[in-house]
């Protein structure tokens, strides 16, 4: 089923991202009003197409040197179980290997359904525990005040 799949080395568009994400049940996993800016901050990505339809995606975020994080790897249900997820992951890890000047740390968070795929490609917890925290944005005036206080004071120069 993946023989007719074209792999494109680029980040998914906001529309492709939303279509694929929602097809796998990630309806509320993203702030759709900011997803285009989030995608623009990606280090690189890959999108799988069959004809004109995006059927899979993945992207990498990080510093582009040492630390890379696999993000938003997903395949629409009709193509799950075909090896397409593995092909997307391999394409991303090959790009990391070609980009990193020394051994890279590659992290990710997985749904329960994805753990076997990642384990089959050498990912594991090692001696670490993955943790995360959601942080709400500061009120707008507090953010503006913080930015002003971080600027060098031109009167003291």
C-alpha positions in Angstrom: 0.0 0.0 0.0 3.0 2.4 0.6 4.5 1.7 -2.9 2.6 4.6 -4.4 3.6 6.9 -1.5 5.8 9.9 -2.2 8.0 11.1 0.7 8.5 14.9 0.7 11.3 16.4 2.9 9.3 19.3 4.3 7.2 20.2 7.3 3.4 19.6 6.9 1.3 22.6 6.1 -1.1 23.7 8.9 -4.0 22.2 6.9 -2.2 18.8 6.3 -1.1 18.7 10.0 -4.7 19.3 11.2 -6.2 16.7 8.8 -3.7 14.0 9.8 -3.8 14.9 13.5 -7.6 14.8 13.6 -7.7 11.5 11.7 -5.8 9.9 14.5 -7.9 11.4 17.3 -5.7 14.4 18.2 -8.6 16.8 17.9 -7.7 18.7 21.1 -4.0 18.1 21.2 -3.0 21.4 19.5 -3.9 25.0 19.7 -5.0 25.3 16.1 -4.7 29.1 16.1 -0.9 28.9 16.7 -0.1 25.7 14.8 1.3 27.5 11.7 3.9 29.3 13.9 4.7 26.1 15.7 5.3 24.3 12.5 7.5 27.2 11.2 9.8 26.7 14.2 10.5 23.1 13.2 14.1 22.0 12.3 12.8 19.8 9.4 10.1 17.4 8.6 8.7 14.8 6.2 5.3 14.4 4.7 4.0 11.2 3.0 1.6 11.7 0.0 -0.5 9.4 -2.0 -1.6 11.4 -5.0 -2.5 14.8 -3.7 -3.5 13.5 -0.2 -1.1 13.9 2.8 -1.4 10.5 4.6 1.5 10.8 7.1 3.8 13.3 8.7 6.5 13.8 11.2 8.8 16.6 12.2 11.8 17.4 14.3 12.3 20.3 16.7 15.4 21.1 18.6 18.7 23.0 18.3 19.8 21.3 15.1 23.2 20.3 16.6 22.9 18.1 19.6 19.3 17.9 20.8 16.5 16.7 18.5 12.9 15.8 19.3 10.7 13.8 17.1 7.3 15.5 17.1 3.8 14.8 15.6 4.6 11.5 13.9 1.3 10.3 12.6 -0.2 8.2 9.8 -3.9 8.3 8.8 -5.8 5.2 9.9 -6.1 3.8 6.3 -2.3 3.6 6.1 -1.5 2.4 9.6 0.1 -1.0 9.8 1.7 -0.7 6.3 5.2 0.3 7.5 4.6 4.0 6.6 5.2 5.2 10.2 8.5 3.3 10.2 9.5 4.9 6.9 8.7 8.4 8.2 10.6 7.8 11.4 13.6 6.3 9.5 13.6 9.4 7.1 13.6 11.7 10.1 16.4 9.8 12.0 18.5 9.7 8.7 18.2 13.5 8.4 19.3 13.8 12.1 22.3 11.6 11.4 23.2 13.7 8.3 22.7 17.0 10.3 24.3 16.3 13.7 28.1 17.0 13.8 28.5 14.5 16.8 26.3 12.0 18.5 22.8 13.4 18.8 20.3 13.0 21.7 17.0 12.2 20.1 13.9 12.3 22.3 10.2 11.9 21.8 7.0 11.2 23.6 4.8 8.4 22.4 1.2 7.3 22.6 0.7 3.8 23.8 0.0 2.7 20.2 3.4 4.0 19.0 5.7 2.5 21.6 6.4 -0.7 19.6 7.4 1.2 16.5 9.8 3.4 18.5 11.3 0.4 20.4 11.8 -1.4 17.0 13.9 1.6 15.9 16.1 1.6 19.1 14.2 4.1 21.2 14.0 3.3 24.9 13.8 5.0 28.3 17.3 4.1 29.4 17.9 5.4 32.9 15.7 8.4 32.3 12.0 9.3 33.0 10.3 11.6 30.5 8.5 14.4 32.2 6.6 17.4 30.9 4.7 20.4 32.2 2.1 22.7 30.5 2.8 26.3 31.2 0.1 28.9 30.5 1.3 32.2 28.9 1.8 35.1 31.3 -0.8 37.9 31.0 0.1 40.2 28.1 1.2 43.3 30.2 3.4 41.0 32.3 5.1 39.7 29.2 5.6 43.2 27.8 7.1 44.4 31.2 9.4 41.4 31.3 10.7 42.1 27.8 11.3 45.7 28.8 13.2 44.7 31.9 15.4 42.3 29.9 16.6 45.0 27.5 19.9 46.8 28.3 19.2 50.2 29.8 20.5 52.6 27.2 20.8 55.4 29.9 23.6 53.4 31.6 25.7 52.8 28.5 
